[in-house]
Amino acid sequence: MSGTEPVTFSIGEVAKRFGVEVSTLRWWEKCGLLVPSGRESGRRRYDAADIRRVALIQLLQETALMSLDEIRMVLSGGRHSGGWRQAVQARLTACEEQQVRLRSAQAYLSHALNCRRDDPVDGCPHLAGEIDGYVAALGDRDGDRTLRAQHRSRRRSEVLAETTADRRREPR
């Protein structure tokens, strides 16, 4: 190997570096997400660009919670007439919805933890009202789910309003 040849890594080295199984990299290859830059004695070799692609796939899976199909769309870029933008927008919308659910969960848990009642589950009028509203929104199991959806929507709106108010009170 001369000093000008690019440094490449074996599949085992790449797997170890990223904390994944070798079979994961092979699966990504089969799914069209990853193509090794070359082969040496019949073995896959990955260059710096391949390493960056593995890092991107892992980031999109772990931080953006994207599926392999969504990642494939992002990696295909301009070859699919903006389909990657739709995949990213859909994932962004899902993340925003999850944030609302998490803020709602945080509000419930914080209230329960800070409630002055010894038994907030049975003794807290605020939580009792929320539970009653939720149960009423469930309606008839065989009937319309609209009331439940309306309750969730109302609660999300309340959480967003509380979050916005909290942000206004925070020092800048």
N, C-alpha and C positions, 0 to 999 in steps of 0.2 A: 504494500500500500504506500503510495507516494504521499507527500505532505499536502498536495493540492486536492486530493480526493475528499469528497464530503464525508463527514462522520455519519455512520448509520448504526442503528440499534436492532437487536434481535427482538422477536415478538416477546420473549421472556423478559428481556430488559425493559421493554415498554410497559408490559403488564405490571411488573414490579414497581416501576416508577410511579404509575398511576393507581396502584393498589387495586387492580382488577385481575380477574382470571384471564389466562391466555384464551380460553374459550370465548370470553366476552369480545376480545379483539377480532377473533375469527367470525363471530356472529355479526359484528358491525361491518366486517368486510362482506359477508354474505348479503347483508341488508343494503349494501351499496353506500354505506357511510364512510368507509375507509378503504383506501387502496394503497398497499405498501408501495414505496417508491421503486423497489426492485427485489431481486432475489439473488442470493449467494449460495451456491451449491444446493439449490432447490428450496432454500429457507427464506422466509420473508425478512426483508430489511426495511427499516423505517428511517427516513431522514428528518431534518428539523421541521420541514413543512408538515410531515405526517404527525410529528409530536404535537405541533400546534393544533392540528385537526383533532387529535385525540383529546387534547385539553379543552377545545371548544365543545366537543360532544359531551364531555363530562360536565362542563359548566352548564350547558343547556339542560342536561338531565337533572343536575343537583340543585341549581339555583333557580332556573326558570321552570323546573318541573315538567319539561317537555318530553313527550313520547318520542320513540325512535322515528315514527312517521312524520311528526312535526319537525324533528331535527333534520330529516332528509329533505323536507321542503325548504328549510332555512339554508342548508348547505347547497341546494341546487341553485339558489339565488335567482339571477335573471333568466335562467333557462326555462322557467315555468311562469311566464307572464304575471309576475306579482303574487303568485301563490304563497310565497314565503311571507309576504306582508300579512296576508290573511291568517296564516298560522301564528305569527307573532301577535297580531291583534287579538286573536281568540285566546291565546295564552295570557296576554295582558289583562283581558276582561276577566278571565278565570282567577287570576291573582288578585284583582281588585275585589271580586266577590268573596274570595277567601279571607282577605283582610277585613272585610266587613264582618264576616262570621267570627273571626278571631277577636275583633274589638268587642263584639257582642258578648262572646264568652268571657273576655277579660272583665267587662263591666259586671256581669253576673258574679263571677268569682270574687272580684274585688268587693262588691257589695256584701256578699256572703261573709267574706273574711272580716270586713269592717263593721258588720251589723252589730248593733248593741245588744241584740237578743242572744240569749245563751244557746238557743236552738233556732238558727235562722231558717231552717227548712220548714219547721212547723210554726214558728212564732213571729216571723217577719211579715208585716203587712204588705210591704213592697213586693217581696218575692211571692207571697200568696196571690197578690193581684196579677202578677206576671203568669203564674201557673194557671190561674183561673182563665185568663185570657187565652192562653195557649190551648188549654183543654176545650174551651168553647170554640176556638177556631178550628179544631180538629173536625168538629161536626160529626155527622153520620159516616161511619166507615164505608158504607156503600154509596154515599152521596158525593156531593161536589167538594173538591179540595180547595175551592176558591178562598174560603175563610182562613184556612191555614196559611195559604200563600199571602193573603192580606196581612195576617199577623206578622209573618216573617218580614214582609216589606215594611210594615209600620215600625217594627223593632229595628230594622237596619237603618231606617230614616232617623230614628231616635239616637242610635249609636253614632251615626255620622254627624248629627247636630251636636251631640255631646263632645265628640272628638274635635269638631271645628271650634266650639266654645273653649275647650281646653287649650287649643293651639293659640287662640287669641289672648289667653291669659298668660301664656308662657313668655318669659322675658326674651328679648331678641338680642 
